[in-house]
Amino acid sequence: MFPSPVGHNHNNLYSPQLQPLLRHKSRPTLEAFGAQTNPGQTSASGSLYEYNSAMISQTTNYDGPGNLNNNGESVNHSGSNSVGETRVQPFSFACELAHGSNQVRISGFANIPELYQRIAESFSIPVSQIMYCTLDTPQVDMTKLLGNQLAFNHVIYAHTRGQTKEVQFLKSAEALGLTVSDNKAGGVYIKRISENGVLAKLLREQSNCICPGDLIECINGRSFINSRHMDVVKYLKDLPLESKIVLRLISPAKNIISKFC
């Protein structure tokens, strides 16, 4: 009653002539990557995001050796190697030195110490030269400090060590008017100076002798490199009134233009 499909292969989707046209392209591979803050982090590393290399998936070659063309040859449209593995580069972040440099891409880090190491390798500088990083500005802006959150559209500016200076004053009151923080990699720096306090009075007498962004190298001869900010706070609080305080500070490096502005 119905015509037989035999002899009508020009409409048959399974005919050998049409099979190459129906062959599926290989699916692109996305490397597994998790970007997230780590609120439970309690170590000094300060995790920025977690990168789990074990999560990297391998491509499935949909045109593998089992698929042949009209000549009986194996077809591979995936662009992958013979094993069928394709790796996509991990996410990277734009980075520059704050006092001036070319922009590079930084990747392969999971916390701030590892970030500093990657920056040092990229710019061929000692990792100990990096003081802290700001986001989206090369200025010493303590409101733009790199913390535990980093988005892929941020530009990282690394501030490196500049000139060393010393400041001396007396602890004439318990309130020094000083706020300090640390970079989670062993460096403690001055984050803010209040308008009321011992240091505010010092600044009125000696302008710019101490500034937000200065790294605290040592106090009264005691080194505070590889320390946390609470170590500095405790040391200053434990000093008796009328004690002499000698701060050795390191200012961030400045570019040549800003030095003359």
Steps between C-alpha positions, in 0.01 A plus 500: 500500500786737583801535270808313613796716615726284288621691199433841661831550683510867396250567785654258749682684782709192564638470149883501478493818291342705781678353801801737484264799499325381817816447696495706821775743583688438822375694796729771643664426830466726804757460773340457839567804716352632821524867595383576847592671821595283791335644813620210711865579428687550824860469387725785402477402135161660440357280225379696198348218303531129480640336186462123495704341225338164572174643368642548148293299260618332185338542162290229352595450139168452325684432174744251650661198338162328481377756243619461145460709189411371156859386447502297819734748673468612860351848535596743779353851497561582865847653469610297801791263526488128430386426854210743464624739772470875464606748767368855518718757670381588854350838573754780522503853638654820366787625715739796500756649734348809661799723426493405133546188287356304214179313568526123538254220569525314832353154559557183698460627856253423778600744774682828550851358564472301177374811319806695618723217381342505152536879482865479603567235236322700228696820568829332603510663844547349848169410657611684815481828304121478470326694778133464409263524204220737410218435257432716194725788611878547523451760773567424867129476581432303815133460401606304188720243669490144372325287759329164475288593200631517146284526188623407155456856368728652767844637417754424772761765581795377704670757722868434561747631755639849458691723738566419866444762770496524878252682725551566872240614752390449859201297605342796676154340500349156472326594176761528229234553234645227281322225308713220359423201280695219338524366149450134605852431379704622795495878448338750739419846368335818619143512376367817660605788728221661700470875544521471878798324647872510558586448133264774382694746715825364358375552145420863573862548599658278233286478190502166315738340749255212521232414244230242439655223293838507675629155592613451860841335482592521868412678825774585749732261319257208503414369155135459406559342162309170475259617768129570530342833583396383847867446584567868437190610691591291803859624504396867487231455765742328735744790489470723808405866470779744415688221325710596201379339179720473192318382190698388198265527205521416131306715256359346180698568184380793291532559130727775374215733401326490838826580679507843341128575534 
